[in-house]
Amino acid sequence: MLSIIITSFNEPKTIGKAIEQILKNKIKEKFEIIVCAPDKETLDVARKYNKKHKEIKIFRDPGKGKSYALNLLLPKIKGDIIILTDGDVYVHKNSINEILRCFKDPKVGVVTGRPVSLNPRNNLFGYWSHLLFDAGAHEVRLRRAKKNQFLECSGYLWAFRNNVIKKFPRDISEDTVVPVMFWNLGYKIAYAQKALVFVKNPTNLSDFIKQKKRNIKGHQSLNKYKEFKKVPRMKTLKTEVLESWNLFLYPKNFKELIWTLMLIPLRLYIWMLTFFHLKIKKDLYKDGWERIESTK
């Protein structure tokens, strides 16, 4: 059996389409869809779908964050494979089966999908979203997957085998720590590059910085655990510098080249800002629901 979890917070306008896109997948095995949210408005929309589709289930979490909610859910989940996605993103009509195909290899413990930007490429923030998804994360995952190296997952769409881990720390983002835990147990991390998930990205500087800073903080929290320190990382300042050369092959015209060059000092600023918050202000990553308004 397959368990698909949609985590959501205050997203009644998008949760319906997120559910519909999953239902469009011709899933080849028995499955359940669990909509996990703390707010009544989102769950009310999900309940309307539950009336027509009995495989849809409702879980109201206490509102203390995604990791907290998932740790509560883990003992209740029936599926052998757990697929996680969000209530404001939309999976492709064959993404679920693409993920399941990777699990045919018993050595694979975790699978990540491929995020694709919904933003138009003809403006600065839209272009950056395509650049970071396509020339950044996608190319890095392709190279690492071919070498059977460690992969960090996209929280927009990823999956892992059930009944391997019982819980995970809440002070690290879940899509960061779970792959590390599986890797330490000897499992492989696979990249299902055809398992597309469509994502709306930030459209202003404040939201862009807020989102990227939180992502970095969630990954840097691995340093607090001795057993996680030895796992090779994708998302560090060093790896970003060493593996970012292909960004300059992505622009199609002079304007996009300028936009690419503009991103470099901004990324460096975000890294420095994050280190300041972590090291000086001791403002560490905390589990909790945090909205990036322009992505909704």
Order of alpha helices (4+ residues) and beta strands (2+ residues): beta-alpha-beta-alpha-beta-alpha-beta-beta-alpha-beta-alpha-alpha-beta-alpha-beta-alpha-alpha-alpha
